[in-house]
């Protein structure tokens, strides 16, 4: 059974650190401001749906759902900084550095990242299957690091110096790592926590990779037609002359690539016997038809 939106927000909020003294109040406020600003909550919802498919009962997966959303949020806070994309709008609100200043935004991102690991490790201490918990935490740490999301972000920054006709390889790397790695982790972590065999984890990995690619290309396409108000963010990729799937391959090819990615996802859902009436299938359909 899928957690309702209001309940999910409450679960995520419950893992924020509690204020115990006045001296760190500003960074705690900035953490909560960014983390509780809404959004699709796609990554925790994927993790929850995979766990539910294999019969894993809540609240065992809740700390890991919170952790993956904290890491995603920290990445957005840092991505928006003037040294990176210099964005002023995120989820329809002023970005963290606009609201609290650059120094506090950097610290809030750092604190969210560290809180994510604290939450997962604390959960592992109380789990019956500690190995599964540690393996799930390790999978997220790897996905967030230099061979995952951070590596993809680094390549994304460097891509500003490349011509659109020479960037196919680096663009594939950026999409697979900056966007795809954490989405992939959401699928795989669910499988690990549910103690699924490697054969299942491999399919979940492929599903996450395809979802990540489709999601990023959709973003590139939406940037062409939607306003900042509709998207809840500014289009810094165009402003910063970054490579996008559309700039390299064209709009028609981008639309075809999204369709091919979702076709693969649905086939993998079928292979893994995720029913069309299940929460993960519904979530994939929601992502396929998203407008922001």
Beta strands, then each sheet from edge to edge (+ up, - down):
strand 1: 89-90
strand 2: 93-94
sheet 1: 1+ 2-
end
